[in-house]
Amino acid sequence: MRHSARILAIFTAAALLLHSLPVRQVRASSRMLPEQEPTDPAIAIVVNVNNTVDNVSRAELRKIFLGQRSHWASGRRITLVMMEPGQPERAAVLREVCHMTETDYVNHILHGLFTGEVFVSPKTLASPTGVRKFIFNVPGAIGYLRVSDIDQSVKVLRIDGKLPEEKEYPFHVAVEKTR
């Protein structure tokens, strides 16, 4: 019975993830597009204000977003929260942090759930306000927001020692420029 419940949970998660995929997939690239400039909005990695972590490496962040790391150094469970598929912030995080497209990421999570390598799928929310509220209320939560969506209810992490407003900060939303 317990095995059946796990399989049912995996198939339910798969159905929810597949249902949320955008109809048209665009191949993501980790290279800057010609119309993308370094002034594109930065994406901050944010955690609960009580989290003792202040800095993570890009490699460690990738492990967190891929479900390969499940606990903070304090022992608290990591809860990943992401924007819905189709949002430019999510596309940027998948491209720059995970080095994956939406389809690749969903397949990775589904495979991990099925094999037991990933214990829980990310919590998906529709708005920056929802992400902020979730992170505020869940001590082990981690997510991302545009810098313009940050307030004092969340804590911004340094990535390889860099904050979003610093030169060489790695994560930005690609904004199409009109000519």
Residue frames as qw, qx, qy, qz and C-alpha x, y, z in Angstrom:
[[0.000, 0.886, 0.463, 0.000, 0.00, 0.00, 0.00],
 [0.315, -0.790, 0.090, 0.518, 2.81, 2.42, 0.88],
 [0.396, -0.129, 0.604, 0.680, 4.54, 1.77, -2.46],
 [0.197, 0.616, 0.680, 0.345, 1.25, 2.45, -4.29],
 [0.131, -0.925, -0.268, 0.236, 0.82, 5.75, -2.49],
 [0.364, -0.577, 0.335, 0.649, 4.33, 6.84, -3.51],
 [0.323, 0.169, 0.705, 0.609, 3.71, 5.94, -7.15],
 [0.061, 0.804, 0.579, 0.123, 0.39, 7.80, -7.06],
 [0.246, -0.860, -0.046, 0.444, 2.14, 10.85, -5.59],
 [0.381, -0.304, 0.523, 0.699, 4.79, 10.73, -8.34],
 [0.231, 0.423, 0.719, 0.501, 2.20, 10.51, -11.10],
 [0.070, -0.895, -0.427, 0.108, 0.21, 13.33, -9.53],
 [0.309, -0.718, 0.184, 0.595, 3.33, 15.51, -9.39],
 [0.363, -0.023, 0.659, 0.658, 4.12, 14.60, -12.99],
 [0.153, 0.679, 0.664, 0.274, 0.64, 15.55, -14.15],
 [0.160, -0.918, -0.215, 0.291, 0.82, 18.88, -12.33],
 [0.359, -0.546, 0.380, 0.655, 4.26, 19.70, -13.73],
 [0.314, 0.173, 0.722, 0.592, 3.33, 18.71, -17.27],
 [0.075, 0.802, 0.590, 0.062, 0.07, 20.65, -17.07],
 [0.200, -0.888, -0.064, 0.410, 1.98, 23.80, -16.12],
 [0.519, -0.144, 0.460, 0.706, 4.38, 23.64, -19.10],
 [0.309, 0.602, -0.084, -0.732, 3.95, 26.39, -21.68],
 [0.841, 0.442, 0.276, -0.148, 2.66, 25.16, -25.03],
 [0.665, 0.689, -0.172, 0.231, 5.69, 26.41, -26.98],
 [0.746, -0.535, 0.103, 0.384, 9.19, 25.69, -25.69],
 [0.379, 0.885, -0.243, 0.119, 12.12, 27.92, -26.62],
 [0.866, 0.021, -0.260, 0.427, 15.63, 26.52, -26.37],
 [0.343, -0.934, 0.073, 0.073, 17.44, 28.42, -23.61],
 [0.720, 0.435, -0.236, 0.487, 21.07, 29.42, -23.99],
 [0.596, -0.645, -0.192, 0.438, 23.51, 30.42, -21.31],
 [0.441, 0.089, 0.182, 0.874, 25.17, 32.91, -23.69],
 [0.107, 0.581, 0.246, -0.768, 24.11, 36.54, -23.70],
 [0.494, 0.642, 0.543, 0.220, 21.89, 37.43, -26.64],
 [0.387, 0.277, 0.142, 0.868, 22.96, 40.43, -28.72],
 [0.213, -0.661, -0.246, -0.676, 19.99, 42.46, -27.51],
 [0.707, -0.628, -0.311, 0.098, 20.69, 41.61, -23.85],
 [0.231, 0.705, -0.335, 0.581, 22.72, 44.12, -21.89],
 [0.432, -0.035, -0.720, 0.541, 24.25, 43.83, -18.41],
 [0.204, -0.106, 0.277, -0.933, 21.68, 46.41, -17.27],
 [0.586, -0.280, -0.625, -0.433, 18.91, 43.83, -17.54],
 [0.596, -0.601, 0.162, -0.507, 17.10, 43.37, -14.21],
 [0.150, 0.363, -0.878, 0.272, 19.03, 41.30, -11.70],
 [0.798, -0.330, -0.402, -0.305, 17.44, 38.25, -10.14],
 [0.175, -0.565, 0.640, -0.491, 18.20, 37.99, -6.44],
 [0.611, -0.140, -0.779, 0.029, 18.31, 34.65, -4.67],
 [0.345, -0.508, 0.254, -0.747, 16.31, 35.11, -1.47],
 [0.477, -0.155, -0.842, 0.199, 15.79, 33.15, 1.73],
 [0.495, -0.763, -0.409, -0.069, 13.91, 33.55, 4.99],
 [0.010, 0.862, -0.260, 0.435, 15.34, 36.42, 7.09],
 [0.686, -0.601, 0.368, -0.178, 16.24, 33.97, 9.90],
 [0.949, 0.238, -0.048, 0.203, 18.38, 31.78, 7.64],
 [0.534, -0.725, 0.240, 0.363, 22.00, 31.95, 8.82],
 [0.679, 0.179, 0.435, 0.563, 23.39, 31.49, 5.29],
 [0.048, 0.823, 0.002, -0.566, 24.67, 34.71, 3.71],
 [0.251, 0.649, -0.562, -0.446, 26.61, 33.44, 0.70],
 [0.860, 0.086, 0.502, -0.010, 26.40, 30.43, -1.63],
 [0.194, -0.354, 0.664, 0.629, 28.47, 29.41, -4.62],
 [0.588, 0.301, -0.329, -0.675, 26.89, 28.99, -8.04],
 [0.411, 0.141, -0.896, -0.095, 27.68, 25.26, -7.80],
 [0.017, 0.161, 0.834, -0.527, 25.94, 24.93, -4.43],
 [0.440, 0.323, 0.165, -0.822, 22.95, 26.93, -5.68],
 [0.543, 0.240, -0.623, -0.508, 22.63, 24.61, -8.66],
 [0.250, -0.020, -0.952, 0.175, 22.58, 21.59, -6.33],
 [0.218, 0.266, 0.593, -0.728, 19.78, 23.22, -4.31],
 [0.521, 0.372, -0.084, -0.764, 17.67, 24.03, -7.38],
 [0.547, 0.228, -0.732, -0.335, 18.18, 20.55, -8.82],
 [0.848, -0.369, -0.024, -0.381, 17.09, 18.90, -5.56],
 [0.771, 0.238, -0.513, 0.293, 20.54, 17.39, -4.94],
 [0.219, 0.116, -0.595, 0.764, 20.84, 19.17, -1.60],
 [0.404, -0.575, -0.634, -0.323, 17.90, 18.92, 0.78],
 [0.549, -0.739, -0.323, 0.219, 19.10, 20.54, 4.04],
 [0.093, 0.907, -0.228, 0.340, 20.83, 23.72, 5.15],
 [0.428, 0.357, -0.673, 0.486, 23.98, 23.47, 7.29],
 [0.360, -0.316, 0.457, -0.750, 21.73, 24.13, 10.32],
 [0.142, 0.088, 0.979, -0.116, 19.86, 20.90, 9.57],
 [0.464, 0.475, 0.351, -0.661, 16.67, 22.67, 8.46],
 [0.580, 0.360, 0.685, 0.255, 15.02, 21.22, 5.35],
 [0.028, -0.250, 0.331, 0.909, 15.39, 23.32, 2.20],
 [0.432, 0.611, 0.642, -0.169, 12.09, 24.24, 0.55],
 [0.241, -0.061, 0.459, 0.853, 12.50, 25.50, -3.01],
 [0.335, 0.717, 0.487, -0.369, 9.92, 27.97, -4.31],
 [0.299, -0.034, 0.540, 0.786, 9.76, 28.97, -7.98],
 [0.412, 0.387, 0.000, -0.825, 7.64, 31.14, -10.23],
 [0.794, 0.352, 0.448, -0.213, 5.26, 29.43, -12.65],
 [0.569, 0.071, 0.580, 0.579, 6.55, 28.22, -16.03],
 [0.307, 0.736, 0.441, 0.412, 6.53, 30.93, -18.66],
 [0.248, -0.958, -0.043, 0.137, 7.71, 33.68, -16.30],
 [0.525, 0.744, -0.306, 0.277, 10.94, 35.39, -17.46],
 [0.332, -0.706, 0.550, -0.299, 12.44, 35.09, -13.97],
 [0.883, -0.130, 0.439, -0.101, 11.98, 31.32, -14.00],
 [0.825, 0.545, 0.002, 0.152, 13.46, 31.02, -17.49],
 [0.192, 0.826, -0.431, 0.307, 16.50, 33.02, -16.38],
 [0.559, -0.535, 0.582, -0.249, 17.03, 30.86, -13.27],
 [0.940, 0.121, 0.319, -0.018, 16.67, 27.64, -15.24],
 [0.675, 0.689, -0.118, 0.236, 19.11, 28.95, -17.86],
 [0.153, 0.784, -0.436, 0.415, 21.69, 30.57, -15.55],
 [0.507, -0.509, 0.592, -0.366, 21.49, 28.39, -12.42],
 [0.836, -0.014, 0.525, -0.162, 20.39, 24.97, -13.67],
 [0.011, 0.438, -0.703, -0.560, 21.72, 25.19, -17.25],
 [0.241, 0.273, 0.928, 0.081, 18.45, 23.67, -18.46],
 [0.281, -0.239, -0.414, -0.832, 15.35, 24.43, -20.46],
 [0.615, -0.188, 0.273, -0.715, 11.91, 24.17, -18.87],
 [0.916, 0.093, -0.272, -0.281, 11.39, 20.74, -20.39],
 [0.585, 0.317, -0.658, 0.353, 14.80, 19.50, -19.22],
 [0.134, -0.323, 0.576, -0.739, 14.09, 20.76, -15.70],
 [0.778, -0.106, 0.116, -0.608, 10.66, 19.15, -15.48],
 [0.882, 0.188, -0.428, -0.058, 12.11, 15.87, -16.76],
 [0.338, 0.374, -0.677, 0.535, 14.91, 16.10, -14.19],
 [0.402, -0.256, 0.473, -0.741, 12.46, 16.63, -11.32],
 [0.882, 0.016, -0.067, -0.466, 10.13, 13.86, -12.49],
 [0.765, 0.277, -0.564, 0.143, 13.00, 11.41, -12.89],
 [0.133, 0.363, -0.655, 0.649, 14.36, 12.38, -9.47],
 [0.623, -0.198, 0.302, -0.693, 10.95, 11.90, -7.83],
 [0.920, 0.116, -0.243, -0.284, 10.55, 8.52, -9.49],
 [0.720, 0.274, -0.557, 0.310, 14.03, 7.27, -8.53],
 [0.666, -0.670, -0.282, 0.167, 13.96, 8.81, -5.05],
 [0.585, 0.105, -0.072, 0.801, 16.91, 11.12, -5.77],
 [0.118, -0.301, 0.021, -0.946, 14.62, 14.14, -5.35],
 [0.064, -0.273, -0.868, 0.410, 12.25, 14.01, -2.37],
 [0.198, 0.730, 0.515, -0.403, 9.91, 16.89, -3.12],
 [0.420, 0.543, 0.386, 0.617, 9.17, 18.97, -6.18],
 [0.169, 0.023, -0.155, 0.973, 9.55, 22.75, -5.95],
 [0.128, 0.679, 0.585, -0.424, 6.63, 24.80, -4.70],
 [0.260, 0.291, 0.462, 0.797, 5.33, 26.82, -7.66],
 [0.010, 0.684, 0.464, -0.563, 3.74, 30.24, -7.14],
 [0.434, 0.713, 0.466, 0.294, 2.23, 32.73, -9.58],
 [0.094, 0.937, 0.045, 0.332, 3.52, 36.06, -8.34],
 [0.398, 0.415, -0.488, 0.657, 6.49, 37.74, -6.67],
 [0.455, -0.482, 0.261, -0.702, 4.20, 38.63, -3.76],
 [0.952, -0.175, -0.103, -0.231, 3.36, 34.94, -3.32],
 [0.773, 0.261, -0.409, 0.409, 7.06, 34.02, -3.38],
 [0.061, 0.504, -0.423, 0.751, 7.90, 36.68, -0.77],
 [0.679, -0.401, 0.162, -0.593, 5.06, 35.61, 1.54],
 [0.970, -0.022, -0.242, -0.028, 5.97, 31.93, 1.21],
 [0.617, 0.330, -0.446, 0.558, 9.64, 32.57, 2.01],
 [0.207, -0.527, 0.329, -0.756, 8.68, 34.82, 4.93],
 [0.786, -0.311, 0.147, -0.513, 6.53, 32.03, 6.41],
 [0.994, 0.024, -0.083, 0.063, 8.79, 29.02, 5.71],
 [0.433, -0.813, 0.341, 0.189, 12.14, 29.20, 7.56],
 [0.629, -0.233, 0.623, 0.403, 13.97, 26.83, 5.18],
 [0.604, 0.705, 0.370, -0.007, 12.63, 28.37, 1.96],
 [0.300, -0.413, 0.402, 0.760, 14.75, 29.63, -0.91],
 [0.525, 0.684, 0.503, 0.059, 13.60, 31.28, -4.11],
 [0.397, 0.003, 0.264, 0.879, 14.28, 34.15, -6.44],
 [0.145, 0.866, 0.420, -0.230, 12.85, 37.59, -7.18],
 [0.416, 0.665, 0.075, 0.615, 13.67, 40.54, -9.37],
 [0.362, -0.041, -0.391, 0.845, 15.51, 43.11, -7.29],
 [0.234, -0.264, -0.101, -0.930, 12.55, 45.48, -7.75],
 [0.703, -0.378, -0.449, -0.402, 10.29, 42.92, -5.99],
 [0.587, -0.082, -0.637, 0.493, 12.42, 42.59, -2.85],
 [0.341, -0.779, 0.025, -0.526, 11.39, 44.04, 0.50],
 [0.118, -0.565, 0.678, -0.454, 12.53, 43.57, 4.10],
 [0.869, -0.165, 0.237, -0.402, 10.49, 40.36, 4.51],
 [0.971, 0.179, 0.000, 0.156, 13.21, 38.33, 2.72],
 [0.446, -0.715, 0.397, 0.364, 17.01, 38.12, 2.86],
 [0.672, 0.696, -0.236, -0.092, 19.15, 38.41, -0.28],
 [0.871, -0.286, 0.267, 0.296, 21.99, 35.91, -0.58],
 [0.056, 0.759, -0.523, -0.384, 25.39, 36.72, -2.01],
 [0.952, 0.280, 0.122, 0.017, 26.30, 34.48, -4.93],
 [0.792, 0.190, -0.062, 0.576, 30.04, 33.79, -4.98],
 [0.417, -0.359, -0.220, 0.806, 30.40, 36.88, -2.78],
 [0.022, 0.113, 0.304, 0.946, 28.40, 39.19, -5.08],
 [0.265, 0.507, 0.591, -0.569, 25.10, 40.97, -4.41],
 [0.497, 0.622, 0.582, 0.165, 22.69, 41.76, -7.27],
 [0.151, 0.980, 0.061, -0.116, 23.71, 45.42, -7.53],
 [0.420, -0.652, 0.494, 0.392, 27.41, 44.54, -7.92],
 [0.503, 0.614, -0.496, -0.352, 29.26, 44.21, -11.20],
 [0.286, 0.305, -0.907, -0.054, 29.79, 40.59, -12.24],
 [0.563, 0.031, 0.635, -0.528, 26.63, 39.42, -10.43],
 [0.148, -0.111, 0.898, 0.400, 25.65, 36.36, -12.49],
 [0.160, 0.449, 0.878, 0.036, 21.84, 36.30, -12.71],
 [0.189, 0.320, -0.016, -0.928, 19.73, 38.64, -14.86],
 [0.570, 0.535, 0.593, -0.193, 16.40, 38.49, -16.68],
 [0.295, 0.033, 0.546, 0.783, 16.89, 38.89, -20.42],
 [0.289, 0.700, 0.390, -0.524, 14.68, 41.77, -21.50],
 [0.543, 0.443, 0.506, 0.503, 14.02, 42.21, -25.19],
 [0.118, -0.503, 0.015, 0.856, 15.01, 45.64, -26.41],
 [0.514, 0.732, 0.447, -0.014, 12.87, 47.36, -29.00],
 [0.489, -0.057, 0.297, 0.818, 14.64, 49.14, -31.82]]
